[in-house]
Amino acid sequence: MIESTSLKAGKTFLIDKIPYKVVKYAHQKIGRGGGVVKLSLRNLKNGSLEEKKMSSSVKVEEINTIKKPLQYLYSDSSNSCFMDPVSFEQVEVPISLVENDLPYIKEGGNVDVLFWDDKALSIDIPPKVTLTVANTAPGVKGNSATNMFKPAELENGLQIKVPLFINKGDKIKVDTRTGDYIERDNKS
């Protein structure tokens, strides 16, 4: 058992036989009373975000999860298929758990899959990925200092706003948490 005050970001635990992962943690202590722990949690069964408050004296059951690096193969209407590059074993993860992360993974790309008792719960992707601009209006030279944006379609089909100087074929870095443009990738 683990105390609610020890539930920092990234910890996994059970409440009512449902596995959760802590996204945000805040501890409030008011006056003489006991403290209150405010948690933003990801339900690892259905992928939803939930807010919970609990007393600082509450204990929950900690669970041990394992991250395995797997290679993304494909997705169908209900599952995404990943493969262990060592044993070539294939693992299916329900689309409902990973649908927000899938646009940022290329076929053959590597991701960390979170397992609990041999059951895949979620995937971890990097906070930034490099993608190619598939279609946008021509770039305008000298407009790098303004805060003006134009629509662009990326290689994965995402529609985002990019600065005016970005051209079709440019590689850009995108924040996977928000889907926003970060910067042009100058390594390419």
VEXGUKOL-234887 format. One record per residue: residue number from 1; residue in one letter; x, y, z of N, C-alpha, C in turn. Coordinates in steps of 0.001 Angstrom, whole numbers, plus 500000, padded with zeros to 6 digits. Each point is the difference from the previous one (the first is absolute). Example, Ala and Ser with C-alpha at 12.3 -4.5 7.8 and 13.67 -1.06 7.14 Angstrom:
2
1; A; 513190; 494310; 507800; 499110; 501190; 500000; 500900; 501200; 500000
2; S; 499650; 501050; 499280; 500820; 501190; 500060; 499230; 501090; 500730
end
This chain:
188
1; M; 500849; 498820; 500000; 499151; 501180; 500000; 500893; 501242; 500000
2; I; 499509; 501013; 499365; 500745; 501251; 499894; 499082; 501148; 500418
3; E; 500570; 500958; 500732; 499216; 501145; 500454; 499724; 500943; 498833
4; S; 498858; 500679; 500072; 499617; 500906; 498911; 500994; 501147; 499831
5; T; 500731; 500367; 501056; 500999; 501066; 499885; 501232; 499557; 499213
6; S; 500137; 498703; 499730; 501130; 499482; 499230; 499651; 499780; 498536
7; L; 498802; 500395; 499584; 499550; 499788; 498624; 500481; 501123; 499088
8; K; 501254; 500017; 499709; 500576; 501014; 499106; 499724; 499644; 498546
9; A; 500242; 500916; 499097; 499752; 499786; 498570; 500728; 498752; 499506
10; G; 499277; 499156; 499268; 500570; 498782; 499446; 499710; 498748; 500808
11; K; 499582; 500141; 501251; 499698; 498835; 500855; 498733; 499320; 499496
12; T; 499948; 498680; 500139; 498815; 499234; 499637; 499452; 499307; 501239
13; F; 498667; 499936; 500097; 499353; 499393; 501168; 498584; 499566; 499641
14; L; 499350; 499298; 500936; 498638; 499513; 499802; 499021; 500714; 500918
15; I; 498823; 500348; 499460; 498863; 500448; 500797; 498805; 499213; 499473
16; D; 499339; 499255; 500849; 498844; 499179; 499601; 500337; 499081; 498824
17; K; 501171; 499379; 500059; 500481; 499045; 498994; 500208; 500614; 498617
18; I; 500111; 501333; 499933; 500276; 500690; 498735; 501396; 500617; 500087
19; P; 500889; 499705; 499036; 501347; 500572; 500039; 500002; 501456; 499525
20; Y; 500738; 500839; 500736; 500141; 501413; 499671; 501476; 500368; 499969
21; K; 500300; 501035; 499211; 501342; 500574; 499961; 499874; 501482; 500317
22; V; 500833; 500504; 500924; 499941; 501396; 500417; 500605; 500884; 498908
23; V; 499207; 501000; 499564; 500474; 500973; 499019; 500473; 501256; 500726
24; K; 499186; 500503; 500944; 500362; 501169; 500800; 499666; 499724; 501457
25; Y; 500822; 500573; 500883; 499838; 499808; 501434; 500069; 501358; 500694
26; A; 499075; 500250; 500931; 500055; 501224; 500807; 499544; 499656; 501412
27; H; 500737; 500473; 501000; 499676; 499745; 501407; 499661; 501329; 500654
28; Q; 498820; 500063; 500638; 499574; 501212; 500690; 499796; 499684; 501473
29; K; 500530; 500856; 500847; 499778; 499864; 501440; 499414; 501313; 500473
30; I; 498802; 499904; 500569; 499292; 501198; 500440; 499798; 499940; 501511
31; G; 500533; 500986; 500690; 499788; 500111; 501451; 500438; 498768; 500762
32; R; 499218; 499662; 501029; 500338; 498872; 500863; 499577; 498656; 499439
33; G; 499079; 500016; 499067; 499486; 498736; 499459; 501053; 499262; 499192
34; G; 499624; 498808; 499597; 500894; 499212; 499165; 500091; 500586; 498607
35; G; 500994; 499597; 499280; 500202; 500504; 498651; 499105; 499295; 498994
36; V; 499887; 500600; 498837; 499240; 499430; 498902; 500935; 499850; 498807
37; V; 499935; 498853; 499357; 500806; 499726; 498817; 499088; 500100; 498784
38; K; 500359; 500896; 499060; 499257; 500133; 498748; 500810; 499327; 498904
39; L; 499350; 499094; 499290; 500689; 499226; 498980; 499295; 500122; 498656
40; S; 500800; 500117; 498954; 499509; 499857; 498641; 500509; 498631; 499562
41; L; 499068; 499105; 499666; 500353; 498607; 499757; 499591; 499554; 498604
42; R; 500773; 499081; 499444; 499615; 499351; 498749; 499514; 498602; 500362
43; N; 498743; 499714; 499634; 499443; 498671; 500183; 500674; 499103; 498967
44; L; 500723; 498979; 500453; 500776; 499168; 499086; 499163; 498906; 499336
45; K; 498719; 499900; 500347; 499118; 499041; 499320; 499339; 500626; 498783
46; N; 499555; 501261; 500127; 499299; 500614; 498874; 500703; 501247; 499462
47; G; 501093; 500443; 500631; 500788; 501123; 499500; 499491; 501376; 500378
48; S; 498899; 500102; 500740; 499434; 501309; 500336; 500787; 500692; 501114
49; L; 499897; 501334; 500034; 500607; 500788; 501073; 498945; 500269; 501061
50; E; 500382; 499852; 501265; 499083; 500205; 501111; 500681; 500843; 501067
51; E; 499197; 500787; 500708; 500480; 500789; 501130; 499483; 499341; 501275
52; K; 500872; 499804; 500981; 499584; 499405; 501276; 500621; 500785; 501141
53; K; 499239; 500092; 501108; 500502; 500571; 501244; 499931; 498910; 501053
54; M; 501023; 499934; 500844; 499983; 499031; 501093; 500778; 500557; 501182
55; S; 499669; 499500; 501152; 500669; 500408; 501226; 501463; 499575; 499941
56; S; 500859; 500749; 500664; 501424; 499663; 499980; 500300; 498735; 500801
57; S; 499038; 499504; 500765; 500214; 498784; 500795; 499540; 498732; 499276
58; V; 499389; 500143; 498831; 499500; 498844; 499249; 501172; 499220; 499419
59; K; 499852; 498663; 500005; 501005; 499135; 499381; 499362; 499263; 498841
60; V; 500767; 499852; 498924; 499534; 499286; 498817; 500984; 498888; 499668
61; E; 499537; 499050; 499190; 500849; 498873; 499633; 500867; 500367; 498801
62; E; 501304; 499974; 500212; 500932; 500305; 498911; 500112; 498793; 499087
63; I; 500084; 500230; 498699; 500205; 498906; 499058; 501321; 500212; 499276
64; N; 500597; 498906; 499634; 501262; 500064; 499269; 499722; 499837; 498519
65; T; 500417; 500975; 499243; 499847; 499958; 498556; 501380; 499883; 499360
66; I; 500010; 499488; 498809; 501247; 499802; 499262; 499872; 500695; 498653
67; K; 501044; 500734; 499610; 500044; 500600; 498661; 500867; 499126; 499113
68; K; 499451; 499660; 498840; 500763; 499223; 499027; 500105; 500802; 498708
69; P; 501199; 500092; 499432; 500121; 500668; 498697; 499485; 499066; 498901
70; L; 498979; 500451; 499277; 499415; 499213; 498923; 499967; 500820; 498712
71; Q; 499868; 499307; 498882; 499952; 500640; 498691; 498548; 500027; 499517
72; Y; 499567; 501177; 499543; 498633; 500149; 499502; 499892; 499397; 498608
73; L; 499007; 499129; 499796; 499817; 499363; 498706; 498845; 500617; 499212
74; Y; 498779; 499942; 500551; 498831; 500501; 499280; 498829; 500137; 500969
75; S; 498914; 500610; 499500; 498754; 500107; 500752; 498848; 499582; 499114
76; D; 499009; 499349; 500607; 498749; 499726; 499291; 498887; 500751; 500721
77; S; 498771; 499631; 499775; 498887; 500768; 500568; 499884; 499884; 501515
78; S; 500561; 498960; 500610; 499836; 499827; 501443; 501307; 499914; 500790
79; N; 501115; 499622; 499363; 501268; 499804; 500716; 501184; 500577; 499238
80; S; 501055; 500303; 500769; 501296; 500347; 499428; 500941; 498847; 500319
81; C; 500803; 499629; 499033; 500882; 498852; 500169; 501450; 500466; 500147
82; F; 500666; 499484; 501023; 501399; 500304; 500289; 500768; 498684; 500059
83; M; 501311; 500055; 499711; 500813; 498794; 499999; 501246; 500184; 500866
84; D; 500314; 498963; 500761; 501238; 499980; 500779; 501139; 499731; 499027
85; P; 500995; 500925; 499864; 501064; 499807; 499013; 500952; 498848; 500330
86; V; 499950; 499473; 501231; 500881; 498900; 500379; 499325; 498649; 499772
87; S; 498785; 499836; 500565; 499310; 498712; 499911; 499041; 499919; 498816
88; F; 499735; 501128; 499330; 499058; 500108; 498879; 498563; 499683; 500409
89; E; 499733; 500015; 501306; 498645; 499801; 500504; 499187; 501254; 499717
90; Q; 498756; 499822; 499553; 499143; 501139; 499693; 499005; 500233; 501132
91; V; 499761; 501302; 500297; 499102; 500413; 501069; 498964; 500944; 499400
92; E; 498738; 499771; 500335; 498940; 500890; 499538; 499534; 500878; 501146
93; V; 499869; 501299; 499711; 499521; 500981; 500973; 498721; 500606; 499430
94; P; 498913; 500055; 500798; 498761; 500585; 499481; 500208; 501441; 499526
95; I; 499414; 500327; 498848; 500111; 501339; 499407; 499554; 501072; 500991
96; S; 498975; 499713; 500807; 499463; 501008; 500923; 501048; 500496; 500987
97; L; 501015; 499177; 500308; 501034; 500401; 500958; 501109; 500829; 499362
98; V; 500185; 499881; 498689; 501160; 500634; 499360; 499642; 500940; 498851
99; E; 498693; 500255; 499764; 499604; 500759; 498812; 500577; 501408; 499943
100; N; 500241; 500650; 501153; 500565; 501351; 499994; 501485; 500007; 499664
101; D; 500689; 498888; 500241; 501441; 499919; 499763; 500356; 499440; 498620
102; L; 499089; 499259; 499382; 500306; 499334; 498731; 500456; 500921; 498872
103; P; 499435; 501207; 499840; 500458; 500839; 498884; 501493; 500355; 500068
104; Y; 500604; 499896; 501159; 501400; 500387; 500166; 500960; 498824; 499856
105; I; 499474; 498813; 499730; 500847; 498811; 499865; 500012; 499581; 498540
106; K; 501184; 499808; 499458; 500121; 499527; 498623; 500079; 498475; 500020
107; E; 499509; 499365; 498929; 500115; 498547; 499905; 501475; 499626; 500075
108; G; 500305; 499032; 500853; 501379; 499594; 500217; 500691; 500797; 501094
109; G; 499317; 501016; 500539; 500572; 500816; 501070; 499946; 499288; 501342
110; N; 500896; 500373; 500892; 500065; 499377; 501312; 499293; 500851; 501052
111; V; 499269; 499338; 500895; 499318; 500651; 501114; 500143; 499115; 501234
112; D; 499792; 500596; 501174; 499969; 499232; 501240; 498557; 499677; 500320
113; V; 499696; 498710; 500211; 498655; 499562; 500344; 500003; 499621; 501469
114; L; 499021; 500518; 500746; 499879; 499762; 501431; 499158; 498752; 500233
115; F; 500562; 499013; 500728; 499314; 498742; 500289; 499743; 499853; 501491
116; W; 498878; 499369; 500325; 499676; 499601; 501376; 499428; 498594; 499910
117; D; 500653; 499042; 500654; 499599; 498591; 499938; 499821; 499529; 498562
118; D; 500968; 500248; 499161; 500000; 499594; 498589; 498872; 500614; 499178
119; K; 499359; 501048; 500504; 498948; 500684; 499255; 500513; 501385; 499623
120; A; 499964; 500316; 498715; 500442; 501313; 499531; 498988; 501053; 500430
121; L; 500484; 501074; 500655; 499117; 501041; 500517; 500056; 501292; 499196
122; S; 501187; 500421; 499600; 500144; 501257; 499274; 501355; 500034; 499316
123; I; 500212; 501071; 499213; 501300; 500185; 499357; 500566; 501348; 500412
124; D; 501315; 500067; 500053; 500701; 501254; 500278; 500729; 500418; 498738
125; I; 499708; 501213; 499553; 500689; 500531; 498839; 500832; 501193; 500445
126; P; 501021; 500369; 499233; 500810; 501156; 500388; 499169; 501286; 499975
127; P; 500369; 501001; 500797; 499239; 501250; 500023; 500110; 500804; 498704
128; K; 501044; 499737; 499189; 500176; 500686; 498724; 500306; 498970; 498923
129; V; 499397; 500194; 498819; 500329; 499152; 498853; 500269; 500892; 498795
130; T; 500780; 499485; 499057; 500293; 500719; 498761; 499135; 499430; 498889
131; L; 499249; 500881; 499342; 499108; 499598; 498909; 500241; 500903; 498786
132; T; 499655; 499499; 498819; 500169; 500748; 498759; 498693; 500700; 499636
133; V; 500107; 501233; 499528; 498831; 500753; 499550; 499613; 499462; 498624
134; A; 498792; 499432; 499888; 499539; 499419; 498740; 499387; 501049; 499085
135; N; 499337; 500999; 500591; 499348; 500996; 499160; 499799; 501286; 500794
136; T; 500382; 501121; 499392; 499757; 501322; 500563; 500235; 501040; 498906
137; A; 499550; 501210; 500230; 500255; 501079; 499049; 501504; 500274; 499968
138; P; 500513; 500547; 498898; 501442; 500285; 499902; 500466; 500920; 501130
139; G; 501241; 499791; 500424; 500588; 500813; 501059; 500310; 501398; 499524
140; V; 500031; 500915; 500947; 500321; 501395; 499687; 501305; 500326; 500706
141; K; 501030; 500326; 499227; 501312; 500278; 500573; 499955; 501285; 500824
142; G; 500649; 499978; 501157; 500100; 501182; 500842; 498886; 500124; 501031
143; N; 499079; 499053; 500027; 498912; 500072; 500967; 500258; 499122; 501224
144; S; 501226; 499883; 500414; 500307; 499154; 501154; 499832; 500736; 501319
145; A; 499901; 501308; 499970; 499907; 500763; 501243; 498562; 500278; 500422
146; T; 499058; 499826; 499076; 498604; 500286; 500341; 499352; 498804; 500666
147; N; 498854; 500238; 500585; 499276; 498943; 500685; 498806; 499551; 499166
148; M; 500156; 499974; 498684; 498935; 499629; 499068; 500128; 498517; 499659
149; F; 498853; 499330; 499878; 499997; 498571; 499696; 499093; 499711; 498820
150; K; 500246; 498860; 499349; 499180; 499531; 498891; 499722; 498515; 500219
151; P; 498929; 499473; 499397; 499693; 498581; 500177; 500968; 499126; 499204
152; A; 500260; 498804; 500547; 500856; 499032; 499321; 499505; 498594; 500305
153; E; 500179; 499119; 499021; 499681; 498588; 500210; 501310; 499248; 500086
154; L; 500114; 499136; 501015; 501221; 499230; 500202; 499886; 498626; 499365
155; E; 501129; 499286; 499935; 500046; 498683; 499369; 499047; 498997; 500639
156; N; 499648; 500205; 501265; 499103; 499090; 500702; 498537; 500430; 499903
157; G; 499711; 501060; 499233; 498636; 500461; 499807; 499542; 501061; 500978
158; L; 500812; 500330; 501003; 499627; 501027; 500969; 499991; 501377; 499354
159; Q; 499057; 500816; 500405; 499917; 501388; 499556; 500467; 500873; 501159
160; I; 501046; 500805; 499782; 500499; 500895; 501048; 500301; 501367; 499400
161; K; 500281; 500947; 500864; 500402; 501347; 499572; 501525; 500082; 500087
162; V; 500607; 500534; 498938; 501457; 500154; 499951; 500326; 501435; 499620
163; P; 501209; 500481; 500323; 500398; 501358; 499596; 500031; 500140; 498478
164; L; 499936; 501239; 499526; 499929; 500284; 498568; 501228; 499529; 499213
165; F; 501162; 499877; 500637; 501211; 499632; 499277; 500139; 498497; 499743
166; I; 499096; 499189; 500505; 500066; 498547; 499803; 499472; 499648; 498611
167; N; 500713; 499103; 499298; 499639; 499564; 498652; 499599; 498530; 499986
168; K; 499357; 499593; 498937; 499686; 498593; 499769; 501310; 499224; 499947
169; G; 500072; 498866; 500692; 501211; 499189; 500028; 500919; 500293; 501181
170; D; 499782; 501108; 500697; 500820; 500309; 501184; 499697; 499004; 501116
171; K; 501014; 499712; 500793; 499805; 499163; 501180; 499859; 500927; 501204
172; I; 498959; 499751; 500796; 499743; 500830; 501175; 499828; 499123; 501232
173; K; 500241; 500596; 501163; 499772; 499305; 501266; 498625; 500379; 500519
174; V; 499262; 498984; 500470; 498633; 500192; 500479; 499906; 499468; 501424
175; D; 499316; 500748; 500877; 499750; 499582; 501383; 498891; 498952; 499985
176; T; 500294; 498770; 500444; 499017; 498919; 499957; 498914; 500152; 501055
177; R; 500238; 500802; 501018; 498985; 500197; 501046; 498927; 500971; 499546
178; T; 500360; 501009; 499189; 499047; 501029; 499584; 499740; 500002; 498502
179; G; 500893; 499407; 499222; 499850; 500015; 498547; 500439; 501308; 499379
180; D; 500772; 500812; 500714; 500425; 501315; 499517; 501396; 499949; 499379
181; Y; 500234; 500915; 499068; 501313; 500203; 499389; 500983; 500483; 501069
182; I; 501223; 499453; 500003; 501041; 500455; 500930; 501068; 500782; 499243
183; E; 500618; 499349; 499003; 501077; 500638; 499245; 500285; 499207; 498735
184; R; 500736; 500626; 499109; 500457; 499293; 498798; 501152; 499092; 500414
185; D; 500046; 498811; 499412; 501086; 499061; 500284; 501134; 500281; 499019
186; N; 501076; 500589; 500495; 501103; 500415; 499150; 500986; 498876; 499721
187; K; 499783; 498809; 500554; 500919; 498882; 499790; 499820; 499376; 498620
188; S; 498829; 500241; 499402; 499726; 499336; 498711; 500599; 500733; 498830
end
